[in-house]
Every structure is written in C-alpha cells, then in structure tokens.
C-alpha cells in the first residue's frame, strides 16, 4: 500500500511539473490587459494557447498617439517554452523560460551586453498581471515594471 501511495505521489508531482512546461499553464493570460502610468497607457492582448503557440500584441498610447508597440509570442519547442518579443517591429529575440512556479514565469537571455536579459510575468489573482523587464542599456542596469488589470 505504501509503495502504491509513493508511486501515486511521484506520478502526481511529475504531472504538475510537466504542466508548468506546457502552454496550457498560460491559459489565464488570454484576453486584454491594461496598465496606466500618468499620461501613458499600455494595453496587451493575448490569444488563447494552442499546443505550440500563444500570440500577443501590445501598444503604448500617450496623448492619443501610439508611442510604442510590440508583437509577442510564447512558443513551445520540445520540452522548453520561449518568450519572443519584437518591440517596435525589431527582429525577434528568444528568451527561454528558466523558472515556472506559483503563477510566476521567468524568461532569460544573457547574450549581448546592452539589452534586455530577464522578463518575468506573474499572475496576481484573477484580474492582475505583473510584468518586470530587466537589462542593461548604455552600460547601466535598468528595470521596467508594469501592473496590468484584466479588461
């Protein structure tokens, strides 16, 4: 009986860990998210996941004008998940998921000197989303934080 229970617990633990590495773990992200910062507001829109891809887009508006935009995707490649942003139409950059626990997902790419190195998305309840972007620009570290609410 103990060995059956131990096998059952191991199977359950493995299944939970495997689910963290599936795009279905991001199903909660689908929809429209809004963040305001003074005169600027940012909106992110994410589609529902398929087994291999989630597509998203964002725009930042200030004084009625779009001042920034980004195409994004979450992509499943074998056992790994990548976050791939294209800010303002630039070429895509791959950030590999390095951590997934308790509704927080961390993606990293340490190549290059002046650039974004770490992106974190964290679920905050049913209608909150926290995004954190860290990197280096002109030799100095920078940090951007966004707090979104579901629309």
N, C-alpha and C positions, 0 to 999 in steps of 0.2 A: 504494500500500500504506500509506504514512504517513497519507494523508488518511482512509482507511478505519479505521485504528487510532485516529486522533484522533476521528473520529465515534463509534466504539465507546466510547471512554473518556468522551466527553461524554454519551452516552446512559446509560452505567452510572452516572456521577456524578449525573445528573438523577434517575434511578430511585432511588438511595439517598436523596437529599434528599427526594424525594416520599414515600418510605416513612416518613420521620420525621414527616411530617404526616398520616399515616393512623393510625387507632385500632389497627390490627394491630401497630404498634410497642409497644403496651401489653399484648399478649397475655400476657407474662410476669407481669403483675400479678394475673391471675386466681387466686383461692384465698383462703386465710386467713393473715393476718399477725398476729403477737403482739409487743407491747413491754411490758416491765415496768419500773416506776420506783418502788422502795420498796414501799409497801403498795398502790399502784395499778397496774393493768394495762390496756392498751388493745388491742383486737382490731379489725382491719379485715378485711372480707370484700368481695372484688371478683368480679363475674361475668365471664365470657368476653366479649370485644368482638364487637359486630355492626359493620356498616359505618358506623353513625352514633352508637352509644351504648355506654357501659360503665357499669353501675350498681354502687354500693358503699354499704356502711354500716359504721359503727364504733360502739363503745361503750367507755367507760372505767368500770372497776369498782374500788371501794375498799372494803375491809372487807365484801365480799359485797353491796354496793349499787351500782347504776348511778348514777354521778355526772355523766355526760355522754354524749351520743350525737350522731351526725351521719349524715345522708344525703348521698351524694356521687354525682356523675356526671361522666364525661368525654364530651363531646359534639362531634361533627364538624359544623361549619357551613360549607359551601362549602370553601374551602381551609384554614380555621382550625380549631383544636381549643381547646375551653374546659373548664376545671375548674370545677364548680359545686357548692360545698358548701352545706349547710343545717344548721349546728350547732344542736343542741337544738331543732330544728323551726322555726328562724327562716326568714324568706324567703330564697330563693336569691340568691347573688351570683356574677356571671360573672368568671372570671379567664382571660384569653386567654393561650395558650401563646406565649411570646416567645423560647424557646430550646429546642432539642432536639439534644443531641449526647452521644455516648458513654454512653448509658443514663441521662442526666440530663435532666429535663424541668422547665422553669421556667414558671410561670403568674403573670401580674401584673394588678393592677387598682389604679391610682394615684388613683382618685376617692375623695373623702372624706378627712377628717383622721384621726379616731380609728377605726382599723380595720386589718384585715389587708391588706397591699399586695402580698406576694410569697409564693408557695408553690412549693417545689421537691420533686420526687420523684426519687430516684436509686436505680437498681438497684445492689446490691452483691453480685456473684456470683450464684449460682443461688438462694440462700435468704436474701438480705439485702435490706432496703428501708430507705432513709433518707428521712425527711420533715423539711422545715425550713419554718417559718412565721415570717414577719417582718411587723411592722406598728408601729402607734403606738396607745397606749392612755393616755388622760388626758394627752396631750401628750408622753409619753415612749416612746422606741422599745422594742420587746420582741422576743424571739426564743424560739421553742419548737423543740425538736429531738426526733425520735423515731427510734429504731433498732429496726426490726421484724425478726423471723425468721419464715420460712415455717413454717406448722404442717402 
